[in-house]
Structures are given as C-alpha cells and as structure tokens.
C-alpha cells in the first residue's frame, strides 16, 4: 500500500509540474510578444520551464510504469491495458515527449540565435507555424492527460478519445495562430475598423492551406462530438446476488447503444426480474420505501459490500472494469460501456466466474437465457447408495432462494445414515455461503459468506448460527488449525488471510498475493497453502512464522489448493488449464502438471493417502490421480458443475467420497473401496449451487502425523 501511495503522489506531482510548466511557458511567450521581442532573461526562464516539464514527463512515465508493474505483481494481470481511456493517456504522453524533442531541437536553438531581435510574421516565416504548433500541442496535451485521468467513470472507444484529443490540439493551434498573428502586427500599423480598411489580398496558396486547415478542424469536431449526440439508447443491467445474477442475463441491443451495470436496489426481488426496464422498476420501489425502511422484515437496507467486477471474455471488443466493485449505487460506482462493434459478447464477474451474461449487438443472441441450467445427472447417480454412511454431510447450497432472507444461500445438513436432509440452516446474514470447516472437537462449524463480508460461526449440534462478524471483502474459504484455536479465512478480493479465534475475535492476518481463495493446512500444522486466484499464484506459508515463504505461478484461474496427508505435496487446480499442479514442499519446486477433466476445482487427498480426487466442473466428472506416479488412473461420472469433495466413513468400514454440484440438485457419492460412483443424495427443488462440503466426523481430524 505504501508503494501504491508513493506512486500516486508521484503521478499527481507529475501532472502539477507538467500543467504548470506548459501554462507558464505559453503565458510567458505571449507576454513577450508585447514588445515583439524575446529577451535573454525571458529565454532563460522559458528554458527552465521546459526543463520542469521534462521532470513532469519523467514522473508520469515512471509512476505510470510503476502502476502497471504494481498491478501485475499484486493481481497477476494489468487490466489498465484494456481500458481505452488509459491507452489514450499513454498516446498523449508519447506526443508530449515527441513535441518536447521538436521544441528543444528546433525552437529553442532558433530563439537563442535571435534573442533580442524584433519578431514579425515575415521574420519568423515557417517558424511561426512551428512555434504555434509546439505550444498548442503542449498545452492541449497536458490538460488533456489530466482531464482524461479524472474521467474514470466515462467509457468510450479509443478512437473517440483520440478524436477529442485531436480536436483540442487543433483548436489550441488555431487559437494560438490567430493570437500570434494579432500580436505580431507592426507597432505603427493601427488596428482599424475592418469595414473602413481595404481588404488585403491573400495568395491562392494561403487561402487553400487555411481552407484545408479549417475544414480539418470542422471534421474533427464533428467526429469527436458525434458519439455524444448519437441516437444510441442506454440499457441498464441490474446486478443481483442470486441466479441468474444479471437482469436481463441476455440482452439484444444495437450498435451505438450503451449498457450500464448497477446493483439491484430491492434485494427481495431475486425471482421477479423482467427483461426490460428492471432497474428503473426497482429504483421506483426503493424510492417509495425510503432509504431507511426495512426491506426484509428483520434487516434494514444496508450499504452494499459485494464485489462484482465486469470482464468481457469473448466478443469483437474486450471491456473491463478492472477488479474494482461495480454498481454500488450509494457510491455512484456504476460501470458503462458503449458498443461500437456488432457481434455477440459474453461477460462475467471474474471474482465469481459462474456469474455470466450475454450481450448481442446488432444480431440475435444464440440463446434466450442462461438460467436455470440444464441439469446434468449421469445414470450412475440416479439412485441412493446401497450401504449407508456414518455421521453428517454439510453442504453449502449457495444459490438457494429463501423467502424473507435478504440474499440467497443455505447450509444443508444430511444424515448419512438415512440419506435424508435433517436440517436446512438459514440466516439473514447469509449471502452465497461458499465454504466451511469444523473445529477439531466438532463443536463448531465456521462458514464464509462469499458475496458479502461476513464470517459465521454455527453450533454443530443445534445447527444454530451463533455469531456473524464483518471480516473483509468476499471471504471465500476457511480452515481451522489442527492443534491450535486459530481459524484462517481467505479474503478473496483483498490480499490477506485473516486469523480469528473460535469466538471470531480477529487476532491477526497473513499478507498474501491478490485474491486468496482456496486454503489448506497439512495435518502436522507446518504448512499452509493458499490459492491466490486473482494473481494466478500459489502461496506457501510457514504456519509457525505465519509468513509466505514461497510463491509459485498458477495460471488459469486457480481456485483451490490442498496438501497431501503426509505433507509431501501441495496441489493447486488450474481451472482454465485443465490441470492440477503438484509442488514438492521439501524442495519447494514444481514437480508436475497432471492433465485432468475440464475446469477442475478441487484436488482432494483421500484418507488412505493413495489417491487425489478432482471434481471437474466443466466435464461433470471426477479425475482420480494416483499419488504413486502422479497420473490419472480413472475418471468417474459426476454431475453438472461438480465442485467440492469431502470424505466420510461408511457403515461396515471404509470411506465414501461426497461431491457437491453447482448445477445439479444432488450430492454425488463415490465408494473408495471400488473407486466407483455408487449413487447420489437428492437435494431440494430449489437447492442449486452446491459448493463447500464437509463431513462430521471429519476424517482429516484423525489423520496420523
């Protein structure tokens, strides 16, 4: 943070020096024309101001480069390079540098040679245009860079930004030319009424040049302002916390139209969306209720804390809001984009990549909706397992809509002995509950609320929510130390793991790479691995010191990480690479990338230490990796959106593997003795979004070390 603040100060200082130098230089030059001379003192001051502007340029270039490097090191990407406004700024800085070189190599030597001489249009000749042009480009560029930097909420194509800039330059040069011409009139030539003064004849060449110049100014002005006066419409997309998340999820617009993303104002309208005018309807409802009225029956309307950036992943143009939260109405923090190219665009929230939308520009969309998904449930999962399990299965049914609950999400508890749901835990502070873990004594369950800033504590016996605290932006995964009363929470849209005690008192934090998501601790309590999803890195943490001791590249949206029971390997799933990466924790080096199914989520070691099971959300199957040779030895049928996996005891001995599914209302069951999928446990009609999954008793707690 200190580095970012230093870069920001340097950037603002560069602006101040550059704008001040450009303004003072032009003012000095115009003032010197009063006596038609540039004295040696004025020339020396002009040279000093010019040097100051070079300092301003240097500060901008260094700090701007620092922003890009800082973004890459902390997030693993450079979103600014996809922002047209920023690219226009870079172009203008380049023009300033070239213009400065011309001024120093041509204008300064000419003025130095003729210091003190009487200046006139005839004496200056062709140098007049050069003087006017360099001055106009300088003042227009510096002010343009500053103004463009301030217009963060304005989204225009690169060429439109450059047309606006070109118009500003041409107007500055034109204005400068006429001021110079007027100031350089001979002193003894009175300025008379044009109606009483004979019109001086201009040569045909001068008339032609002036005509072309003015025509170019007019054309540039029309092109620059045309986007602001086009007949394009504005469409609103409302961001919700429940599927399909974007309202409308599929929209057809015309070239030249603008789309604005904002948050829904009434959080209880999860299933009440329409494809036209949704946001204005909610706006009207919110205004009717008033800002302090209770919307849920128990909770008053609160400030949004969700993190939903916007990123196009396909289409003729790529648009991005970076990783900043979008649509927070109370902050006026919406995001807009004007579509200038026809085609079909697919976009998502990079923090929550299952949140997807489609915009068809100038053509029909290939699909009419994205939700609900086509439920994929393989035949092998159609029946209940024949042999009952032991204990309980806890699964985060993240997308379930609960009447009266402000946001979606429940925790569903299944009795493994009867394969029946015995409790659905609900709470008004739940918001897409994503991952959970138990205390080793099985008294408490710790639960994250991924679309909120909430960490929850649940009584494992009574199934009552005991406490909710605000812990950071988008808490994703949680893990409990096997030997100490310390709970570790990843804060997905920040750069730390927060540490609490069992009563949710914050007692520390561990800095990580940007976007920590999945987390795991080996049974000995020596190592912690953290999947820094948004930085595309894996952090290895020494838990005695609670510091990162090694960082590895993990390309392709790495969501989850685990450590083998013997502490030998850390594993991380590479979602878009369709691989699982293995790291040797003794040598601290990458050992192997193992190809698996499409879009792997977890890489879960089984209690025997022989296999790693990998749910693949894209191919709806489970890859089984042998830890003996790090090769896939079997692929088991799964279900749509296969996500998390946990192991539980089987009656009569042995273990089951239970896997959750985002897009299938069932929990799949694998028999570890036969390495076969042996059935599934049905969930409720509205219980989509299976994510985190846990068993009680948890075999992890009894792993020998």
C-alpha positions, 0 to 999 in steps of 0.5 A: 500500500505504501508503494501504491501511495508513493506512486500516486503522489508521484503521478499527481506531482507529475501532472502539477509540474507538467500543467504548470510548466506548459501554462507558464511557458505559453503565458510567458511567450505571449507576454513577450510578444508585447514588445515583439521581442524575446529577451535573454532573461525571458529565454532563460526562464522559458528554458527552465520551464521546459526543463520542469516539464521534462521532470513532469514527463519523467514522473508520469512515465515512471509512476505510470510504469510503476502502476502497471508493474504494481498491478501485475505483481499484486493481481497477476494481470494489468487490466489498465491495458484494456481500458481505452481511456488509459491507452489514450493517456499513454498516446498523449504522453508519447506526443508530449515527449515527441513535441518536447524533442521538436521544441528543444531541437528546433525552437529553442536553438532558433530563439537563442540565435535571435534573442533580442531581435524584433519578431514579425510574421515575415521574420519568423516565416515557417517558424511561426507555424512551428512555434504555434504548433509546439505550444498548442500541442503542449498545452492541449496535451497536458490538460488533456492527460489530466482531464482524461485521468479524472474521467474514470467513470466515462467509457468510450472507444479509443478512437473517440478519445483520440478524436477529442484529443485531436480536436483540442490540439487543433483548436489550441493551434488555431487559437494560438495562430490567430493570437500570434498573428494579432500580436505580431502586427507592426507597432505603427500599423493601427488596428482599424475598423475592418469595414473602413480598411481595404481588404488585403489580398491573400495568395491562392496558396494561403487561402487553400492551406487555411481552407484545408486547415479549417475544414480539418478542424470542422471534421474533427469536431464533428467526429469527436462530438458525434458519439455524444449526440448519437441516437444510441439508447442506454440499457441498464443491467441490474446486478443481483446476488442470486441466479441468474445474477444479471437482469436481463442475463441476455440482452439484444441491443444495437450498435451505438447503444450503451449498457450500464451495470448497477446493483439491484436496489430491492434485494427481495426481488431475486425471482421477479426480474423482467427483461426490460426496464428492471432497474428503473422498476426497482429504483421506483420501489426503493424510492417509495420505501425510503432509504431507511425502511426495512426491506426484509422484515428483520434487516434494514437496507444496508450499504452494499459490500459485494464485489462484482467486477465486469470482464468481457471474455469473448466478443469483437471488443474486450471491456473491463472494469478492472477488479474494482466493485461495480454498481454500488449505487450509494457510491455512484460506482456504476460501470458503462460501456458503449458498443461500437462493434456488432457481434455477440459478447459474453461477460462475467464477474471474474471474482465469481466466474459462474456469474455470466451474461450475454450481450448481442449487438446488432444480431440475435443472441444464440440463446434466450437465457442462461438460467436455470441450467440444464441439469446434468445427472449421469445414470450412475447417480440416479439412485441412493447408495446401497450401504449407508454412511456414518455421521453428517454431510454439510453442504453449502447450497449457495444459490438457494432462494429463501423467502424473507432472507435478504440474499440467497444461500443455505447450509444443508445438513444430511444424515448419512445414515438415512440419506435424508436432509435433517436440517436446512440452516438459514440466516439473514446474514447469509449471502452465497455461503461458499465454504466451511470447516469444523473445529477439531472437537466438532463443536463448531462449524465456521462458514464464509459468506462469499458475496458479502463480508461476513464470517459465521460461526454455527453450533454443530449440534443445534445447527444454530448460527451463533455469531456473524462478524464483518471480516473483509471483502468476499471471504471465500474459504476457511480452515481451522488449525489442527492443534491450535484455536486459530481459524484462517479465512481467505479474503478473496478480493483483498490480499490477506488471510485473516486469523480469528479465534473460535469466538471470531475475535480477529487476532491477526492476518497473513499478507498474501498475493491478490485474491486468496481463495482456496486454503489448506493446512497439512495435518502436522500444522507446518504448512499452509497453502493458499490459492491466490486466484486473482494473481494466478499464484500459489502461496506457501506459508510457514504456519509457525512464522505465519509468513509466505515463504514461497510463491509459485505461478498458477495460471488459469484461474486457480481456485483451490489448493490442498496438501497431501496427508503426509505433507509431501505435496501441495496441489493447486487446480488450474481451472482454465488449464485443465490441470492440477499442479503438484509442488514438492514442499521439501524442495519447494519446486514444481514437480508436475502438471497432471492433465485432468477433466475440464475446469477442475476445482478441487484436488482432494487427498483421500484418507488412505493417502493413495489417491487425489480426487478432482471434481471437474466442473466443466466435464461433470466428472471426477479425475482420480490421480494416483499419488504413486506416479502422479497420473490419472488412473480413472475418471468417474461420472459426476454431475453438472458443475461438480465442485467440492469433495469431502470424505466420510466413513461408511457403515461396515468400514471404509470411506465414501467420497461426497461431491457437491454440484453447482448445477445439479440438485444432488450430492454425488457419492463415490465408494473408495473401496471400488473407486466407483460412483455408487449413487447420489443424495437428492437435494431440494427443488430449489437447492442449486449451487452446491459448493463447500462440503464437509463431513462430521466426523471429519476424517482429516481430524484423525489423520496420523502425523 
